[in-house]
Every structure is written in structure tokens, then in C-alpha cells.
Amino acid sequence: MPKQPRAWQRMLSGRRLDLLDPTPMDIEIEDIAHGLAFVARWNGQTFGDFPYSVAEHSLLVETLYSRMNPNAPVKWRMAALLHDAPEYVIGDMISPVKSAVGPAYGELDDRLMAAIHIKFGLPAKLPETVKKAIKKADRISAWLEATQIAGFSVAESNRFFGTPNAEQIKGLSIALRPPAEVRRDFTRRHEDLLGQMT
């Protein structure tokens, strides 16, 4: 009988995360923050001396979501912060690669996201209206990233990501930082939101 391939990963916390059957018990925010702080967006194709990490992107998306939805419950702000959390183990694939991989990537992402949500007091599946609002913030974040650090022109970014409202992006600029700083800020923001949820 052929040996089953290993489908789990040992995390720095000591947890053993089964990618095929993840449970909330095996999710730790320190693992998420660490992993996301070291995963580069844009396949690393950004200007600067540090990669632009998924953790930094997640902080920006939560800021944008909060600006765009000032009366949203704290739990949905938490959902915005964690919107790409599964990437701490499966990495950040650019959209063309996701399309090429097919539905298997989405299924893996959904299983991990459900476990992460349950761990931190969110529903396994978000309401569609919340998902759409977070996606809108995500696209505005992509526009900012594209124009500020990924070499896209404003016209290109408008075409691919839509034109953001000037008030929504007012004063927001991207500064690339060492992963340890981003990891710390992501963890702190998560703790702050979690404290407000309880």
C-alpha cells in the first residue's frame, strides 16, 4: 500500500496544522502573524529593500474597510484583518496562478479560513455583504500597492482595480518595513480588535 503524503505542517508555535482537515485548536495568531509577515505580495516584484508582505497588506485592508464602513461591528474589522490569513501556510498566489491551479486552491483556502474564523469568534462563513465590502477594500489596497510600489501607472491601476474615492485613500502611503516590525503590528492590531470583541 503506497504511503500517504504528509499533509501537515509544523508551525513555530509547535502546533501541527493538518492542511486537509484544519481545526481551530491548531490555529495560533503568532503563527499567522509570523507567516504573513514573511509572505511577499506581488510575487516579490515591488520596489524597496523589504518585500511588501501579506501582513502589511492585511493591516491596510483593515484600515480601508474601517474607513469605508465606520459603523461596522468590530468582528467584521477582525474579518478584514484576517481576510488573507490562510496565506500564512499556503502562500500568496497571484490571480493568474490561482486560475491555473483551479478549484482545489479555493477549497483549501476555504477550509483554513473556516478554522481561523472559528478560532477568533467569527462565523465560519462570512455574510456575503461583508465579504463584498472587504473585497472592495482589498481592491483599493491593490490600487495603492500597484501605483506606489509595484510599478503600475494610475491608468493601468484604474483599469485593473477600479478608481478609488480620493477620501478613502487620503493620507495613506506604503512604507516597506522589516518583517519583525510588521509581525509585531499585525499581532497588536489583532489583540486590540479581539479585546474589543469580548
C-alpha positions in Angstrom: 0.0 0.0 0.0 1.5 3.4 -1.0 2.5 5.7 1.8 0.2 8.7 2.2 1.9 12.0 1.5 2.4 14.3 4.5 -0.4 17.0 4.6 0.5 18.8 7.8 3.0 21.5 8.6 4.7 22.0 12.0 4.3 25.7 13.0 6.8 27.7 15.1 4.3 27.5 18.0 4.8 23.8 18.0 1.3 23.2 16.5 0.9 20.6 13.8 -1.6 22.0 11.3 -3.4 19.5 9.0 -3.9 21.3 5.8 -6.6 18.8 4.7 -8.5 19.0 7.9 -7.5 22.1 9.9 -9.1 22.7 13.3 -9.4 25.9 15.3 -7.3 24.2 18.1 -4.3 24.3 15.8 -4.5 27.9 14.9 -2.3 30.5 16.7 -2.2 34.2 15.9 1.6 34.2 16.4 1.9 31.6 13.6 -0.4 33.6 11.3 1.4 36.9 12.0 4.8 35.4 11.5 3.9 33.6 8.3 2.1 36.6 6.8 5.0 38.9 7.7 7.3 36.8 5.6 5.0 36.1 2.6 5.6 38.7 -0.2 2.7 40.1 -2.2 3.1 40.7 -6.0 5.4 37.7 -6.1 8.1 40.0 -4.6 8.0 42.3 -7.6 7.9 45.5 -5.6 10.4 48.4 -5.2 12.3 48.7 -2.0 14.7 46.9 0.4 12.0 44.8 2.0 9.2 42.7 0.5 5.7 44.0 0.8 4.1 41.4 3.0 0.6 40.0 3.2 0.6 41.1 6.9 1.3 44.7 5.8 -1.4 44.4 3.2 -3.9 43.0 5.7 -3.3 46.0 8.0 -4.0 48.3 5.1 -7.2 46.4 4.1 -8.5 46.6 7.7 -7.8 50.4 7.8 -9.6 50.9 4.4 -12.5 48.7 5.5 -12.9 50.7 8.7 -12.8 54.0 6.8 -15.4 52.8 4.3 -17.6 51.2 7.0 -17.2 53.3 10.1 -20.2 51.8 11.9 -19.3 48.2 11.1 -19.1 45.9 14.2 -15.6 45.1 15.4 -15.9 41.5 14.4 -16.1 42.5 10.7 -13.0 44.6 11.2 -11.3 41.5 12.5 -12.6 39.6 9.4 -10.9 42.3 7.3 -7.6 41.9 9.1 -7.8 38.2 8.7 -9.1 38.2 5.1 -5.8 36.6 3.7 -4.9 34.7 6.8 -4.8 31.2 5.1 -1.8 32.5 3.1 0.4 32.0 6.2 0.6 28.4 5.2 -0.5 28.3 1.5 1.3 31.4 0.4 0.1 34.3 -1.8 -0.6 33.2 -5.3 -1.3 35.9 -7.8 -4.7 35.6 -9.6 -3.4 34.1 -12.8 -1.8 31.3 -10.9 -4.9 30.7 -8.8 -6.8 30.4 -12.1 -4.3 27.9 -13.4 -4.4 25.7 -10.3 -8.2 25.6 -10.4 -10.8 25.0 -7.7 -8.5 22.9 -5.4 -6.8 26.1 -4.2 -10.1 27.7 -3.3 -11.3 24.6 -1.4 -8.1 24.6 0.7 -8.3 28.3 1.3 -12.0 27.9 2.5 -11.1 25.1 4.9 -8.3 27.1 6.5 -10.4 30.2 6.6 -13.3 28.5 8.4 -10.9 27.2 11.1 -9.3 30.6 11.5 -12.7 32.3 11.8 -14.0 29.9 14.4 -10.8 30.3 16.4 -11.3 34.0 16.7 -15.0 34.2 17.3 -16.2 34.8 13.7 -18.7 32.7 11.7 -17.0 30.0 9.6 -18.6 31.7 6.5 -19.0 35.4 6.4 -22.2 37.1 5.2 -22.0 37.9 1.5 -22.4 41.7 2.2 -19.4 41.6 4.5 -17.3 39.6 2.0 -18.1 42.1 -0.7 -17.2 45.1 1.5 -13.9 43.5 2.4 -13.2 42.7 -1.2 -13.8 46.3 -2.1 -11.2 47.4 0.5 -8.9 44.8 -0.9 -9.1 46.1 -4.4 -8.4 49.7 -3.2 -5.4 48.3 -1.3 -4.3 46.7 -4.5 -4.6 50.0 -6.3 -2.4 51.8 -3.7 0.1 49.0 -3.9 0.2 48.9 -7.7 0.7 52.7 -8.0 3.1 53.1 -5.1 5.4 50.1 -5.1 4.6 47.7 -8.0 5.3 50.0 -11.0 1.8 50.3 -12.4 0.6 53.6 -13.8 -2.5 55.2 -12.4 -4.3 54.5 -15.7 -3.4 50.8 -15.5 -4.4 50.5 -11.9 -7.7 52.2 -12.6 -8.4 49.7 -15.4 -7.4 46.6 -13.3 -8.6 47.6 -9.8 -11.1 50.5 -10.3 -10.6 54.1 -9.4 -10.7 54.7 -5.7 -12.5 57.5 -3.9 -9.9 60.2 -3.0 -11.3 60.5 0.5 -10.9 56.7 1.1 -7.2 56.8 0.3 -6.3 60.3 1.7 -3.1 60.2 3.6 -2.3 56.5 3.0 1.1 55.7 1.8 3.0 52.5 1.8 6.4 52.3 3.5 8.2 49.0 3.3 9.4 47.7 6.7 11.3 44.8 8.2 9.1 41.7 8.7 9.6 41.7 12.5 8.0 45.2 12.7 5.1 44.2 10.6 4.6 41.0 12.6 4.5 43.0 15.8 2.0 45.5 14.5 -0.2 42.8 13.0 -0.3 40.9 16.3 -1.0 44.1 18.3 -3.9 45.1 16.0 -5.3 41.6 16.3 -5.1 41.7 20.1 -6.7 45.2 20.1 -9.7 44.0 17.9 -10.1 40.8 19.9 -10.2 42.8 23.1 -13.0 44.9 21.7 -14.9 41.9 20.6 -15.1 40.4 24.1 
